[in-house]
Amino acid sequence: MREPGDLQRFEHLYTTAVDAKNAAAKEFNNEQVGAAASRKEYFEKLAFGSAAAIAAIVSFVGTHSGRLQPPWLLRCSLISLVVAVVAALYRNLRFPSYALQVRRNMWMEAVIKETEHKRGYVQVALRPVDIDTGKPIDPSQYRQESEEFQTKVAANLERGAKRVIRLVREVNASEWLCLTAVGVATISLVWLAIRNF
């Protein structure tokens, strides 16, 4: 049963949801791009620095072969630096997938909310009109189509949420592996320098 203020209320909720969806998408995109760029640069620098350290160690070892003790410490440093390079490269490979999936999930959540409010508007309006096309909407047909659409989007959102969890674990694991490997390499190189010079 329609109440006198339902039409205005649902129209307002629907247009507010559309505006909120657009504003949230724009704000999130700007923030995500800035944060992702700075974090990507940080791990790129770690990868380049580790690769440069590998080159410097290999050059240095050529002139001091057999004199550095204990030899396992040098091997530990080199292996740690290689692990750091690979982890940083893997992290920067996977992060864009994570960022895009997060954005996609936010968009799907906004679409679900927009669909709910539009369905409410269509049910209470005397002659509902599609805002995008300007054509009249059949309430019963729209209700069925929107519920089917919302079910599909919700299923995609659920899969997307699981994917985000998996990707964030991959990214976090590669970040920690990279940072740990750089730390181990730094400590072992300092220890090697203290023991031999």
C-alpha positions as CSV (number, residue, x, y, z in Angstrom):
1,M,0.0,0.0,0.0
2,R,1.4,3.4,-1.0
3,E,1.8,6.1,1.6
4,P,1.5,9.8,0.4
5,G,5.2,10.5,0.9
6,D,6.6,7.2,-0.6
7,L,7.2,8.5,-4.1
8,Q,9.3,11.5,-3.0
9,R,11.1,9.4,-0.4
10,F,12.1,6.7,-2.9
11,E,13.0,9.2,-5.6
12,H,15.2,10.9,-3.1
13,L,16.8,7.6,-1.9
14,Y,17.4,6.5,-5.5
15,T,19.0,9.7,-6.7
16,T,21.1,10.0,-3.5
17,A,22.3,6.4,-4.1
18,V,23.3,7.2,-7.6
19,D,25.2,10.4,-6.5
20,A,26.8,8.5,-3.6
21,K,28.0,5.7,-6.0
22,N,29.6,8.2,-8.4
23,A,31.2,10.2,-5.6
24,A,32.6,7.1,-3.8
25,A,33.9,5.6,-7.0
26,K,35.7,8.9,-7.9
27,E,37.2,9.4,-4.5
28,F,38.3,5.9,-4.1
29,N,39.9,5.8,-7.5
30,N,41.9,8.9,-6.7
31,E,43.1,7.7,-3.3
32,Q,43.9,4.2,-4.5
33,V,46.0,5.5,-7.4
34,G,48.1,7.7,-5.2
35,A,48.7,5.0,-2.5
36,A,49.4,2.3,-5.0
37,A,51.9,4.4,-6.9
38,S,53.9,5.3,-3.8
39,R,53.9,1.7,-2.5
40,K,54.9,0.3,-5.9
41,E,57.8,2.8,-6.1
42,Y,59.0,1.7,-2.7
43,F,59.2,-2.0,-3.6
44,E,60.7,-1.1,-7.0
45,K,63.5,0.7,-5.2
46,L,64.0,-2.4,-2.9
47,A,64.2,-4.6,-6.0
48,F,66.7,-2.3,-7.8
49,G,68.8,-1.9,-4.6
50,S,68.9,-5.6,-4.0
51,A,69.9,-6.3,-7.6
52,A,72.6,-3.6,-7.3
53,A,73.9,-5.1,-4.1
54,I,74.1,-8.5,-5.8
55,A,76.2,-7.0,-8.6
56,A,78.5,-5.2,-6.2
57,I,79.0,-8.4,-4.1
58,V,79.8,-10.5,-7.1
59,S,82.3,-7.9,-8.3
60,F,83.9,-7.7,-4.9
61,V,84.1,-11.4,-4.4
62,G,86.0,-11.7,-7.7
63,T,88.8,-9.7,-6.2
64,H,88.7,-11.4,-2.7
65,S,87.8,-14.9,-3.6
66,G,88.5,-17.4,-0.9
67,R,89.5,-14.9,1.7
68,L,86.0,-14.0,3.1
69,Q,85.1,-16.1,6.2
70,P,82.8,-17.7,6.9
71,P,81.8,-18.5,3.3
72,W,78.2,-19.5,4.2
73,L,77.5,-15.9,5.3
74,L,78.2,-14.6,1.9
75,R,76.0,-17.2,0.4
76,C,73.2,-16.3,2.8
77,S,73.5,-12.6,1.8
78,L,73.3,-13.4,-1.9
79,I,70.3,-15.8,-1.5
80,S,68.5,-13.3,0.6
81,L,69.0,-10.5,-1.9
82,V,67.7,-12.8,-4.7
83,V,64.7,-13.7,-2.7
84,A,64.1,-9.9,-2.0
85,V,64.2,-9.1,-5.7
86,V,61.8,-11.9,-6.7
87,A,59.4,-11.1,-3.8
88,A,59.3,-7.4,-4.8
89,L,58.8,-8.2,-8.4
90,Y,56.0,-10.6,-7.6
91,R,54.4,-8.1,-5.2
92,N,54.3,-5.4,-7.9
93,L,52.9,-7.9,-10.4
94,R,50.0,-8.9,-8.2
95,F,49.1,-5.6,-6.6
96,P,47.3,-4.1,-9.6
97,S,45.0,-7.2,-9.7
98,Y,44.2,-6.6,-6.0
99,A,43.5,-2.9,-6.5
100,L,41.3,-3.5,-9.5
101,Q,39.3,-6.2,-7.7
102,V,38.7,-3.9,-4.7
103,R,37.4,-1.2,-7.0
104,R,35.2,-3.7,-8.9
105,N,33.7,-4.9,-5.5
106,M,32.9,-1.3,-4.4
107,W,31.2,-0.7,-7.8
108,M,29.1,-3.8,-7.4
109,E,28.1,-2.9,-3.9
110,A,26.9,0.5,-5.2
111,V,25.1,-1.1,-8.1
112,I,23.2,-3.4,-5.7
113,K,22.1,-0.5,-3.5
114,E,21.1,1.6,-6.6
115,T,19.0,-1.3,-7.8
116,E,17.3,-1.7,-4.5
117,H,16.3,1.9,-4.3
118,K,15.2,2.0,-8.0
119,R,13.0,-1.0,-7.3
120,G,11.4,0.8,-4.4
121,Y,10.9,3.9,-6.6
122,V,9.3,1.8,-9.4
123,Q,6.9,0.1,-6.9
124,V,5.5,3.4,-5.5
125,A,5.6,5.7,-8.6
126,L,2.2,6.1,-10.4
127,R,3.9,6.1,-13.8
128,P,7.6,5.2,-13.2
129,V,10.0,6.5,-15.8
130,D,13.6,5.2,-16.4
131,I,16.0,8.1,-15.6
132,D,18.5,6.9,-18.1
133,T,16.2,6.3,-21.1
134,G,13.1,8.4,-20.3
135,K,10.8,5.5,-21.2
136,P,8.1,4.1,-18.9
137,I,8.9,1.2,-16.7
138,D,6.6,-1.9,-16.1
139,P,6.8,-2.4,-12.3
140,S,6.2,-6.2,-12.3
141,Q,8.7,-6.8,-15.1
142,Y,11.3,-4.5,-13.6
143,R,11.0,-6.2,-10.2
144,Q,11.6,-9.6,-11.7
145,E,14.5,-8.4,-13.9
146,S,16.1,-6.4,-11.1
147,E,15.9,-9.3,-8.6
148,E,17.6,-11.6,-11.2
149,F,20.2,-8.9,-11.9
150,Q,20.8,-8.3,-8.2
151,T,21.3,-12.0,-7.6
152,K,23.9,-12.2,-10.3
153,V,25.7,-9.2,-9.0
154,A,25.7,-10.5,-5.5
155,A,27.2,-13.8,-6.6
156,N,29.9,-11.9,-8.5
157,L,30.5,-9.8,-5.4
158,E,30.9,-12.8,-3.2
159,R,33.5,-14.3,-5.6
160,G,35.2,-10.9,-5.8
161,A,35.4,-10.7,-2.0
162,K,37.1,-14.1,-1.9
163,R,39.5,-13.0,-4.6
164,V,40.4,-9.9,-2.7
165,I,41.2,-11.9,0.4
166,R,43.4,-14.2,-1.6
167,L,45.2,-11.4,-3.4
168,V,45.8,-9.4,-0.2
169,R,47.3,-12.5,1.4
170,E,49.6,-12.8,-1.7
171,V,50.6,-9.2,-1.6
172,N,51.2,-9.1,2.1
173,A,53.2,-12.3,2.1
174,S,55.4,-11.1,-0.7
175,E,55.9,-7.7,1.0
176,W,56.9,-9.4,4.3
177,L,59.1,-11.9,2.5
178,C,60.9,-9.0,0.6
179,L,61.4,-6.9,3.7
180,T,62.6,-9.9,5.7
181,A,65.0,-11.0,3.0
182,V,66.4,-7.4,2.8
183,G,66.8,-7.4,6.6
184,V,68.6,-10.8,6.6
185,A,70.9,-9.7,3.7
186,T,71.8,-6.5,5.5
187,I,72.6,-8.2,8.8
188,S,74.6,-10.9,7.1
189,L,76.6,-8.4,5.0
190,V,77.4,-6.2,8.1
191,W,78.4,-9.3,10.0
192,L,80.6,-10.4,7.1
193,A,82.2,-7.0,7.0
194,I,82.9,-7.0,10.8
195,R,84.4,-10.5,10.6
196,N,86.7,-9.7,7.7
197,F,87.7,-6.1,7.9
